[in-house]
Amino acid sequence: MIDKDNPNQSEVNQAADAADTAVQTVAQDASTIEDEDLDMEEVQKLYDESFGNIQEGEVVRGTIVQLTDDFVIVDIGYKSEGQIAIREFRDEQGIVQAAVGDEVDVLLEMHDDDEGEVVLSKEKAEKIKVWDDISKIYNDEGVIEGKVVSKVKGGLAVDIGIQAFVPGSQVDLRPVRNLESLIGRSFEFKILKYNKKRRNVVLSRRAILEQEREQQKSKTLETLEDGKIIDGTVKNITDYGVFVDLGGIDGLLHITDMSWGRVGHPSEMCQIGDSIKVMILHFDRENERVSLGLKQLKADPWTNAADRYPVATHVRGRVVSLTDYGAFVEIEQGIEGLIHVSEMSWTRKIRHPSKILSVSDEVEAVILSIDPDRKRISLGIKQLEPNPWDVIAENYPVGTTIEGKIKNITDFGIFIGIDEGIDGLVHISDISWTKRIRHPSEVYKKGQEVRAIVLHIDKQNERFSLGIKQLEPDPWQSVPERYPLGSVITGPITNVTDFGLFVEIEEGIEGLIHISEISKEKIKSPVGQFQVGDQVTSKVINISPKDRKIGLSIKKVEEQEERTHYQDYVNGAKAATSNLGELLKEGLEALRNNASNDDA
């Protein structure tokens, strides 16, 4: 039946022609049947039965007979062809993937015998077929290919004809941090479970990888042996090394076995996914542990380092590390030398190498010593210039008077600038012959110009000793002349101790009155009996200019005074006795004279 209002009249006419062809074919069969004495009713019955086997909802195979702008006409062997919207044949780029003569599976959605209308669907047929495939693959424990289309909560969405789900834990053998990187890629998957009614399918790629890994592992274990060089793939990178997939089994390439030189972090030498050639250092077959080495593929550069870097050789290198005590310089890959802070300057006191060097600096240095067994090289950069201490003694011989500014003041003395980078030390004990100085800052200030005399130069230890007090004669040398033994002096008490009294003789010179020289009477302590500032008179009883000591005695003064008083007393008694005798003599003479006069 032809609908005049149908815009696709030509398509309908074509469908009618096809139906007539089918009828003619059946008629030819009927003629054969007539030969077998069958009537027309039986022919019609056979004709109806030939199309009655196709049911709505059934997937059948048909042949594309025509393409239009909107439809694809498919012959499924029914009374009339069916049509499918052409969009069902377009790929992702919008290109129609169909041609006349192609066979295609379609779903018979609806057919109307009266109208001759047949509605087909390729997409729905494919989905039905997918579920059939899913069921079969699941039961046969096979694999299915799918394309990752997006990242979803907890995993990935995969197109296998229908959308399936891959949990994040089933994507790979190890957790994948960037799941987005897999979008658009196709993989094979195992079907873990499916539910057609709920239309969900759960897939696993990990199950396939584990199976492949076990197969690879068995083969790899048969070939592993110590010393063998093998290819692998970097699988994971940690702070302490790299895990390398050797084919079903992982080996550890420790950071210390990656290079003969310094490696800050394993990621400096390789990245995940890199192909790498390594040597098997040790294979523990029982525990299936493999230790790998990379540097062992090259000769140890320290083997003949002593021949290539003899002492005094000038070398160039790159600063790779700084520590509190020096800088490490890479001379070549695998060989580093240390420039100690003490070898950085002849004169400057380098507190930290960062004051003059930085990491990555290119430097020239001198080989000071080399120990290949301990893999150590000592370097120096100050040796690139003449040592100023070699000529300092010639320029400033002992006894030379110098003048300079005070560079620094410490508890133990003052530093005076001599030459560039060379300071001389005036120890606190060499500031004054006589003054008791508790701290040099009491007398001097930083930047002050002072004069001093060279006392000693220690080239080996780089020490320059100066003295200020030596500019004047030592007053202690003339003390015996100025204060000879037996001299009586008077001065203030400067200190009172349990063992005696210190008395100032003159500025900067003190004498000690020992407790045993305080009094003839035995005393336990002078503390409390004497006060600082009290004036006392004492006698010099011993002198030692070398030790800068003067011994004084109050007791000796008192004893001298007692002897003087006694002598005066004795002398006075003698004088008194002599006068009495003369008086008696004179008296007797007077009596005699009186007696003579009386006689007369």
VENLIN-V870094 format. One record per residue. N is the residue number from 1. RES is the residue in one letter. SS is DSSP state (helix for helix, strand for strand, loop for the rest). OMEGA is omega in whole degrees, 0 to 359 (NA if undefined). NEAR is the number of other ideal C-beta (glycine too) atoms within 10 Angstrom. Layout:
n->{N | N}
res->{RES | RES}
ss->{SS | SS}
omega->{OMEGA | OMEGA}
near->{NEAR | NEAR}
This chain:
n->{1 | 2 | 3 | 4 | 5 | 6 | 7 | 8 | 9 | 10 | 11 | 12 | 13 | 14 | 15 | 16 | 17 | 18 | 19 | 20 | 21 | 22 | 23 | 24 | 25 | 26 | 27 | 28 | 29 | 30 | 31 | 32 | 33 | 34 | 35 | 36 | 37 | 38 | 39 | 40 | 41 | 42 | 43 | 44 | 45 | 46 | 47 | 48 | 49 | 50 | 51 | 52 | 53 | 54 | 55 | 56 | 57 | 58 | 59 | 60 | 61 | 62 | 63 | 64 | 65 | 66 | 67 | 68 | 69 | 70 | 71 | 72 | 73 | 74 | 75 | 76 | 77 | 78 | 79 | 80 | 81 | 82 | 83 | 84 | 85 | 86 | 87 | 88 | 89 | 90 | 91 | 92 | 93 | 94 | 95 | 96 | 97 | 98 | 99 | 100 | 101 | 102 | 103 | 104 | 105 | 106 | 107 | 108 | 109 | 110 | 111 | 112 | 113 | 114 | 115 | 116 | 117 | 118 | 119 | 120 | 121 | 122 | 123 | 124 | 125 | 126 | 127 | 128 | 129 | 130 | 131 | 132 | 133 | 134 | 135 | 136 | 137 | 138 | 139 | 140 | 141 | 142 | 143 | 144 | 145 | 146 | 147 | 148 | 149 | 150 | 151 | 152 | 153 | 154 | 155 | 156 | 157 | 158 | 159 | 160 | 161 | 162 | 163 | 164 | 165 | 166 | 167 | 168 | 169 | 170 | 171 | 172 | 173 | 174 | 175 | 176 | 177 | 178 | 179 | 180 | 181 | 182 | 183 | 184 | 185 | 186 | 187 | 188 | 189 | 190 | 191 | 192 | 193 | 194 | 195 | 196 | 197 | 198 | 199 | 200 | 201 | 202 | 203 | 204 | 205 | 206 | 207 | 208 | 209 | 210 | 211 | 212 | 213 | 214 | 215 | 216 | 217 | 218 | 219 | 220 | 221 | 222 | 223 | 224 | 225 | 226 | 227 | 228 | 229 | 230 | 231 | 232 | 233 | 234 | 235 | 236 | 237 | 238 | 239 | 240 | 241 | 242 | 243 | 244 | 245 | 246 | 247 | 248 | 249 | 250 | 251 | 252 | 253 | 254 | 255 | 256 | 257 | 258 | 259 | 260 | 261 | 262 | 263 | 264 | 265 | 266 | 267 | 268 | 269 | 270 | 271 | 272 | 273 | 274 | 275 | 276 | 277 | 278 | 279 | 280 | 281 | 282 | 283 | 284 | 285 | 286 | 287 | 288 | 289 | 290 | 291 | 292 | 293 | 294 | 295 | 296 | 297 | 298 | 299 | 300 | 301 | 302 | 303 | 304 | 305 | 306 | 307 | 308 | 309 | 310 | 311 | 312 | 313 | 314 | 315 | 316 | 317 | 318 | 319 | 320 | 321 | 322 | 323 | 324 | 325 | 326 | 327 | 328 | 329 | 330 | 331 | 332 | 333 | 334 | 335 | 336 | 337 | 338 | 339 | 340 | 341 | 342 | 343 | 344 | 345 | 346 | 347 | 348 | 349 | 350 | 351 | 352 | 353 | 354 | 355 | 356 | 357 | 358 | 359 | 360 | 361 | 362 | 363 | 364 | 365 | 366 | 367 | 368 | 369 | 370 | 371 | 372 | 373 | 374 | 375 | 376 | 377 | 378 | 379 | 380 | 381 | 382 | 383 | 384 | 385 | 386 | 387 | 388 | 389 | 390 | 391 | 392 | 393 | 394 | 395 | 396 | 397 | 398 | 399 | 400 | 401 | 402 | 403 | 404 | 405 | 406 | 407 | 408 | 409 | 410 | 411 | 412 | 413 | 414 | 415 | 416 | 417 | 418 | 419 | 420 | 421 | 422 | 423 | 424 | 425 | 426 | 427 | 428 | 429 | 430 | 431 | 432 | 433 | 434 | 435 | 436 | 437 | 438 | 439 | 440 | 441 | 442 | 443 | 444 | 445 | 446 | 447 | 448 | 449 | 450 | 451 | 452 | 453 | 454 | 455 | 456 | 457 | 458 | 459 | 460 | 461 | 462 | 463 | 464 | 465 | 466 | 467 | 468 | 469 | 470 | 471 | 472 | 473 | 474 | 475 | 476 | 477 | 478 | 479 | 480 | 481 | 482 | 483 | 484 | 485 | 486 | 487 | 488 | 489 | 490 | 491 | 492 | 493 | 494 | 495 | 496 | 497 | 498 | 499 | 500 | 501 | 502 | 503 | 504 | 505 | 506 | 507 | 508 | 509 | 510 | 511 | 512 | 513 | 514 | 515 | 516 | 517 | 518 | 519 | 520 | 521 | 522 | 523 | 524 | 525 | 526 | 527 | 528 | 529 | 530 | 531 | 532 | 533 | 534 | 535 | 536 | 537 | 538 | 539 | 540 | 541 | 542 | 543 | 544 | 545 | 546 | 547 | 548 | 549 | 550 | 551 | 552 | 553 | 554 | 555 | 556 | 557 | 558 | 559 | 560 | 561 | 562 | 563 | 564 | 565 | 566 | 567 | 568 | 569 | 570 | 571 | 572 | 573 | 574 | 575 | 576 | 577 | 578 | 579 | 580 | 581 | 582 | 583 | 584 | 585 | 586 | 587 | 588 | 589 | 590 | 591 | 592 | 593 | 594 | 595 | 596 | 597 | 598 | 599 | 600}
res->{M | I | D | K | D | N | P | N | Q | S | E | V | N | Q | A | A | D | A | A | D | T | A | V | Q | T | V | A | Q | D | A | S | T | I | E | D | E | D | L | D | M | E | E | V | Q | K | L | Y | D | E | S | F | G | N | I | Q | E | G | E | V | V | R | G | T | I | V | Q | L | T | D | D | F | V | I | V | D | I | G | Y | K | S | E | G | Q | I | A | I | R | E | F | R | D | E | Q | G | I | V | Q | A | A | V | G | D | E | V | D | V | L | L | E | M | H | D | D | D | E | G | E | V | V | L | S | K | E | K | A | E | K | I | K | V | W | D | D | I | S | K | I | Y | N | D | E | G | V | I | E | G | K | V | V | S | K | V | K | G | G | L | A | V | D | I | G | I | Q | A | F | V | P | G | S | Q | V | D | L | R | P | V | R | N | L | E | S | L | I | G | R | S | F | E | F | K | I | L | K | Y | N | K | K | R | R | N | V | V | L | S | R | R | A | I | L | E | Q | E | R | E | Q | Q | K | S | K | T | L | E | T | L | E | D | G | K | I | I | D | G | T | V | K | N | I | T | D | Y | G | V | F | V | D | L | G | G | I | D | G | L | L | H | I | T | D | M | S | W | G | R | V | G | H | P | S | E | M | C | Q | I | G | D | S | I | K | V | M | I | L | H | F | D | R | E | N | E | R | V | S | L | G | L | K | Q | L | K | A | D | P | W | T | N | A | A | D | R | Y | P | V | A | T | H | V | R | G | R | V | V | S | L | T | D | Y | G | A | F | V | E | I | E | Q | G | I | E | G | L | I | H | V | S | E | M | S | W | T | R | K | I | R | H | P | S | K | I | L | S | V | S | D | E | V | E | A | V | I | L | S | I | D | P | D | R | K | R | I | S | L | G | I | K | Q | L | E | P | N | P | W | D | V | I | A | E | N | Y | P | V | G | T | T | I | E | G | K | I | K | N | I | T | D | F | G | I | F | I | G | I | D | E | G | I | D | G | L | V | H | I | S | D | I | S | W | T | K | R | I | R | H | P | S | E | V | Y | K | K | G | Q | E | V | R | A | I | V | L | H | I | D | K | Q | N | E | R | F | S | L | G | I | K | Q | L | E | P | D | P | W | Q | S | V | P | E | R | Y | P | L | G | S | V | I | T | G | P | I | T | N | V | T | D | F | G | L | F | V | E | I | E | E | G | I | E | G | L | I | H | I | S | E | I | S | K | E | K | I | K | S | P | V | G | Q | F | Q | V | G | D | Q | V | T | S | K | V | I | N | I | S | P | K | D | R | K | I | G | L | S | I | K | K | V | E | E | Q | E | E | R | T | H | Y | Q | D | Y | V | N | G | A | K | A | A | T | S | N | L | G | E | L | L | K | E | G | L | E | A | L | R | N | N | A | S | N | D | D | A}
ss->{loop | loop | loop | loop | loop | loop | loop | loop | helix | helix | helix | helix | helix | helix | helix | helix | helix | helix | helix | helix | helix | helix | helix | helix | helix | helix | helix | helix | helix | helix | helix | helix | helix | helix | helix | loop | loop | loop | loop | helix | helix | helix | helix | helix | helix | helix | helix | helix | helix | helix | helix | helix | loop | loop | loop | loop | loop | loop | strand | strand | strand | strand | strand | strand | strand | strand | strand | loop | loop | loop | strand | strand | strand | strand | strand | loop | loop | loop | loop | loop | loop | strand | strand | strand | strand | helix | helix | helix | helix | strand | loop | loop | loop | loop | loop | strand | loop | loop | loop | loop | loop | loop | strand | strand | strand | strand | strand | strand | strand | strand | strand | strand | loop | loop | loop | loop | strand | strand | strand | strand | strand | helix | helix | helix | helix | helix | helix | helix | helix | helix | helix | helix | helix | helix | helix | helix | helix | helix | helix | helix | loop | loop | strand | strand | strand | strand | strand | strand | strand | strand | strand | strand | loop | loop | strand | strand | strand | strand | strand | loop | loop | loop | strand | strand | strand | strand | strand | helix | helix | helix | loop | loop | loop | loop | loop | loop | loop | loop | helix | helix | helix | helix | loop | loop | loop | strand | strand | strand | strand | strand | strand | strand | strand | strand | strand | loop | loop | loop | loop | strand | strand | strand | strand | strand | loop | helix | helix | helix | helix | helix | helix | helix | helix | helix | helix | helix | helix | helix | helix | helix | helix | helix | helix | loop | loop | loop | loop | loop | strand | strand | strand | strand | strand | strand | strand | strand | strand | loop | loop | loop | strand | strand | strand | strand | strand | loop | loop | loop | loop | strand | strand | strand | strand | strand | helix | helix | helix | loop | loop | loop | loop | loop | loop | loop | loop | helix | helix | helix | loop | loop | loop | loop | loop | loop | strand | strand | strand | strand | strand | strand | strand | strand | strand | strand | loop | loop | loop | loop | strand | strand | strand | strand | strand | loop | helix | helix | helix | loop | loop | loop | loop | loop | loop | loop | helix | helix | helix | helix | loop | loop | loop | loop | loop | strand | strand | strand | strand | strand | strand | strand | strand | strand | strand | loop | loop | strand | strand | strand | strand | strand | strand | strand | loop | loop | strand | strand | strand | strand | strand | strand | helix | helix | helix | loop | loop | loop | loop | loop | loop | loop | loop | loop | helix | helix | helix | loop | loop | loop | loop | loop | loop | strand | strand | strand | strand | strand | strand | strand | strand | strand | strand | loop | loop | loop | loop | strand | strand | strand | strand | strand | loop | helix | helix | helix | loop | loop | loop | loop | helix | helix | helix | helix | helix | helix | helix | loop | loop | loop | loop | loop | strand | strand | strand | strand | strand | strand | strand | strand | strand | strand | loop | loop | strand | strand | strand | strand | strand | strand | strand | loop | loop | strand | strand | strand | strand | strand | strand | helix | helix | helix | loop | loop | loop | loop | loop | loop | loop | loop | loop | helix | helix | helix | loop | loop | loop | loop | loop | loop | strand | strand | strand | strand | strand | strand | strand | strand | strand | strand | loop | loop | loop | loop | strand | strand | strand | strand | strand | loop | helix | helix | helix | loop | loop | loop | helix | helix | helix | helix | helix | helix | helix | helix | loop | loop | loop | loop | loop | strand | strand | strand | strand | strand | strand | strand | strand | strand | strand | loop | loop | strand | strand | strand | strand | strand | strand | strand | loop | loop | strand | strand | strand | strand | strand | strand | helix | helix | helix | loop | loop | loop | loop | loop | loop | loop | loop | loop | strand | loop | loop | strand | loop | loop | loop | loop | strand | strand | strand | strand | strand | strand | strand | strand | strand | strand | loop | loop | loop | loop | strand | strand | strand | strand | strand | helix | helix | helix | helix | helix | helix | helix | helix | helix | helix | helix | helix | helix | helix | helix | helix | helix | helix | helix | helix | helix | helix | helix | helix | helix | helix | helix | helix | helix | helix | helix | helix | helix | helix | helix | helix | helix | helix | helix | helix | helix | helix | helix | helix | helix | helix | loop}
omega->{185 | 179 | 182 | 182 | 182 | 182 | 180 | 185 | 182 | 179 | 181 | 179 | 179 | 179 | 180 | 178 | 180 | 179 | 178 | 179 | 180 | 181 | 180 | 180 | 179 | 180 | 177 | 177 | 182 | 178 | 177 | 180 | 179 | 178 | 180 | 174 | 176 | 180 | 185 | 179 | 178 | 177 | 179 | 179 | 179 | 180 | 180 | 182 | 182 | 178 | 184 | 181 | 181 | 183 | 175 | 182 | 181 | 176 | 180 | 180 | 181 | 181 | 179 | 181 | 182 | 175 | 174 | 180 | 186 | 187 | 170 | 182 | 186 | 176 | 179 | 180 | 179 | 181 | 178 | 178 | 176 | 180 | 180 | 179 | 186 | 179 | 181 | 181 | 181 | 177 | 184 | 179 | 178 | 181 | 180 | 179 | 181 | 178 | 179 | 181 | 179 | 174 | 184 | 175 | 182 | 177 | 176 | 183 | 184 | 171 | 182 | 184 | 183 | 183 | 183 | 184 | 178 | 179 | 182 | 176 | 177 | 183 | 182 | 177 | 180 | 181 | 178 | 180 | 179 | 180 | 176 | 178 | 180 | 180 | 182 | 181 | 180 | 182 | 180 | 183 | 178 | 180 | 179 | 180 | 179 | 181 | 180 | 184 | 181 | 173 | 179 | 181 | 176 | 181 | 184 | 172 | 184 | 178 | 175 | 190 | 167 | 181 | 179 | 185 | 175 | 177 | 181 | 181 | 183 | 182 | 184 | 179 | 177 | 179 | 178 | 183 | 183 | 181 | 181 | 182 | 182 | 182 | 181 | 180 | 181 | 180 | 170 | 184 | 168 | 176 | 180 | 178 | 177 | 179 | 184 | 182 | 179 | 177 | 175 | 180 | 178 | 183 | 176 | 171 | 182 | 182 | 179 | 181 | 179 | 179 | 178 | 181 | 179 | 178 | 178 | 183 | 181 | 179 | 183 | 181 | 180 | 186 | 185 | 174 | 182 | 177 | 182 | 176 | 188 | 177 | 178 | 180 | 179 | 185 | 181 | 181 | 178 | 179 | 186 | 179 | 185 | 174 | 185 | 176 | 182 | 183 | 180 | 179 | 182 | 174 | 180 | 172 | 184 | 183 | 180 | 180 | 181 | 183 | 174 | 180 | 182 | 175 | 180 | 180 | 181 | 181 | 177 | 186 | 181 | 179 | 179 | 181 | 180 | 171 | 187 | 178 | 184 | 177 | 177 | 180 | 178 | 179 | 177 | 186 | 183 | 181 | 178 | 177 | 184 | 174 | 186 | 177 | 177 | 182 | 182 | 177 | 178 | 179 | 178 | 183 | 181 | 185 | 180 | 182 | 182 | 179 | 183 | 183 | 178 | 180 | 180 | 177 | 175 | 180 | 174 | 181 | 182 | 178 | 183 | 182 | 176 | 175 | 179 | 186 | 179 | 182 | 176 | 183 | 177 | 180 | 173 | 182 | 179 | 180 | 178 | 176 | 181 | 169 | 179 | 181 | 180 | 181 | 182 | 181 | 178 | 191 | 182 | 175 | 184 | 180 | 179 | 183 | 180 | 178 | 181 | 182 | 176 | 177 | 181 | 177 | 172 | 184 | 172 | 183 | 179 | 176 | 179 | 177 | 180 | 179 | 183 | 181 | 180 | 179 | 181 | 174 | 176 | 182 | 175 | 175 | 178 | 181 | 177 | 179 | 178 | 179 | 181 | 179 | 178 | 183 | 184 | 180 | 178 | 181 | 183 | 179 | 179 | 181 | 180 | 176 | 180 | 177 | 181 | 180 | 176 | 181 | 184 | 178 | 180 | 179 | 187 | 178 | 180 | 178 | 181 | 179 | 180 | 174 | 179 | 179 | 180 | 178 | 175 | 181 | 169 | 180 | 182 | 180 | 180 | 179 | 182 | 177 | 193 | 185 | 174 | 185 | 180 | 179 | 182 | 181 | 177 | 187 | 188 | 177 | 179 | 181 | 181 | 176 | 180 | 174 | 179 | 181 | 181 | 180 | 185 | 175 | 178 | 184 | 184 | 181 | 177 | 179 | 183 | 184 | 180 | 175 | 176 | 182 | 182 | 175 | 179 | 179 | 178 | 181 | 181 | 181 | 180 | 180 | 180 | 180 | 183 | 180 | 182 | 179 | 180 | 179 | 177 | 181 | 176 | 180 | 182 | 175 | 180 | 180 | 178 | 179 | 179 | 184 | 177 | 183 | 173 | 184 | 178 | 179 | 172 | 184 | 178 | 180 | 180 | 174 | 182 | 171 | 181 | 183 | 180 | 181 | 180 | 184 | 175 | 178 | 181 | 178 | 181 | 182 | 178 | 181 | 181 | 179 | 180 | 179 | 175 | 181 | 177 | 176 | 179 | 177 | 183 | 182 | 176 | 182 | 174 | 181 | 174 | 180 | 181 | 180 | 180 | 181 | 174 | 177 | 181 | 180 | 171 | 181 | 181 | 177 | 180 | 179 | 179 | 179 | 179 | 179 | 179 | 179 | 181 | 180 | 178 | 180 | 181 | 180 | 179 | 180 | 179 | 180 | 181 | 180 | 181 | 180 | 180 | 180 | 179 | 179 | 179 | 180 | 179 | 179 | 179 | 179 | 180 | 179 | 179 | 180 | 179 | 181 | 180 | 180 | 180 | 180 | 181 | NA}
near->{8 | 10 | 10 | 5 | 5 | 10 | 8 | 15 | 12 | 11 | 17 | 17 | 11 | 16 | 25 | 14 | 11 | 18 | 15 | 10 | 10 | 18 | 13 | 10 | 12 | 18 | 15 | 10 | 14 | 19 | 11 | 11 | 17 | 14 | 8 | 7 | 7 | 15 | 10 | 11 | 8 | 14 | 18 | 12 | 11 | 14 | 18 | 12 | 9 | 16 | 16 | 9 | 9 | 15 | 9 | 10 | 10 | 13 | 16 | 19 | 12 | 25 | 15 | 20 | 15 | 17 | 16 | 12 | 5 | 11 | 19 | 28 | 24 | 25 | 17 | 20 | 14 | 23 | 18 | 24 | 24 | 25 | 20 | 24 | 14 | 15 | 13 | 20 | 20 | 13 | 8 | 5 | 6 | 7 | 9 | 13 | 10 | 18 | 10 | 11 | 8 | 14 | 9 | 20 | 13 | 26 | 22 | 22 | 15 | 12 | 20 | 10 | 13 | 6 | 10 | 17 | 15 | 25 | 15 | 27 | 19 | 20 | 15 | 16 | 23 | 19 | 16 | 17 | 14 | 16 | 16 | 12 | 16 | 19 | 13 | 11 | 17 | 16 | 9 | 8 | 9 | 12 | 17 | 21 | 12 | 23 | 13 | 21 | 14 | 13 | 16 | 14 | 6 | 10 | 17 | 25 | 16 | 25 | 14 | 18 | 18 | 17 | 15 | 23 | 17 | 26 | 14 | 15 | 12 | 20 | 22 | 14 | 14 | 11 | 9 | 14 | 7 | 7 | 18 | 12 | 11 | 18 | 13 | 10 | 8 | 12 | 20 | 14 | 25 | 21 | 22 | 17 | 10 | 18 | 9 | 12 | 5 | 7 | 11 | 13 | 26 | 17 | 28 | 18 | 22 | 20 | 16 | 16 | 18 | 14 | 12 | 14 | 18 | 10 | 12 | 15 | 16 | 12 | 10 | 19 | 16 | 8 | 11 | 17 | 10 | 11 | 11 | 11 | 11 | 19 | 11 | 23 | 15 | 20 | 17 | 14 | 18 | 13 | 8 | 11 | 20 | 29 | 19 | 26 | 18 | 22 | 20 | 16 | 19 | 21 | 25 | 17 | 27 | 16 | 17 | 11 | 20 | 20 | 15 | 20 | 15 | 13 | 17 | 10 | 11 | 21 | 14 | 12 | 18 | 17 | 11 | 12 | 8 | 14 | 10 | 17 | 11 | 24 | 18 | 20 | 17 | 12 | 20 | 9 | 10 | 6 | 7 | 12 | 13 | 25 | 18 | 26 | 19 | 21 | 19 | 16 | 10 | 11 | 11 | 14 | 18 | 18 | 10 | 11 | 19 | 15 | 8 | 14 | 18 | 10 | 12 | 8 | 12 | 10 | 18 | 10 | 22 | 14 | 18 | 16 | 15 | 17 | 13 | 9 | 12 | 22 | 29 | 20 | 26 | 16 | 22 | 14 | 13 | 18 | 22 | 21 | 23 | 19 | 28 | 16 | 19 | 13 | 20 | 21 | 15 | 16 | 16 | 14 | 12 | 17 | 9 | 14 | 21 | 13 | 12 | 16 | 19 | 10 | 12 | 8 | 14 | 9 | 17 | 12 | 26 | 18 | 20 | 17 | 11 | 21 | 12 | 17 | 7 | 8 | 15 | 13 | 27 | 18 | 28 | 18 | 18 | 18 | 16 | 11 | 9 | 10 | 13 | 16 | 20 | 10 | 12 | 20 | 14 | 8 | 12 | 19 | 10 | 11 | 9 | 11 | 12 | 18 | 10 | 18 | 12 | 19 | 14 | 13 | 17 | 13 | 9 | 12 | 22 | 28 | 20 | 26 | 15 | 22 | 17 | 8 | 13 | 18 | 19 | 26 | 20 | 25 | 16 | 17 | 11 | 19 | 20 | 14 | 17 | 15 | 11 | 8 | 14 | 8 | 12 | 21 | 13 | 9 | 16 | 19 | 10 | 12 | 8 | 13 | 9 | 18 | 12 | 25 | 18 | 21 | 17 | 11 | 17 | 11 | 13 | 6 | 6 | 16 | 13 | 23 | 18 | 28 | 18 | 21 | 18 | 17 | 11 | 10 | 10 | 13 | 17 | 19 | 11 | 11 | 21 | 14 | 7 | 11 | 19 | 10 | 11 | 10 | 15 | 14 | 18 | 11 | 18 | 12 | 19 | 14 | 12 | 17 | 12 | 9 | 11 | 21 | 27 | 17 | 25 | 15 | 19 | 13 | 9 | 13 | 18 | 21 | 25 | 20 | 26 | 15 | 17 | 12 | 20 | 23 | 13 | 10 | 6 | 8 | 11 | 7 | 14 | 20 | 12 | 7 | 12 | 17 | 9 | 11 | 8 | 12 | 9 | 17 | 14 | 27 | 21 | 21 | 18 | 12 | 19 | 12 | 14 | 8 | 8 | 15 | 14 | 25 | 18 | 31 | 21 | 20 | 19 | 17 | 18 | 16 | 13 | 14 | 12 | 11 | 10 | 10 | 10 | 10 | 10 | 10 | 10 | 10 | 10 | 10 | 10 | 10 | 9 | 9 | 9 | 10 | 10 | 9 | 9 | 9 | 10 | 10 | 10 | 10 | 10 | 10 | 10 | 10 | 10 | 10 | 10 | 10 | 10 | 9 | 8 | 7 | 6 | 5}
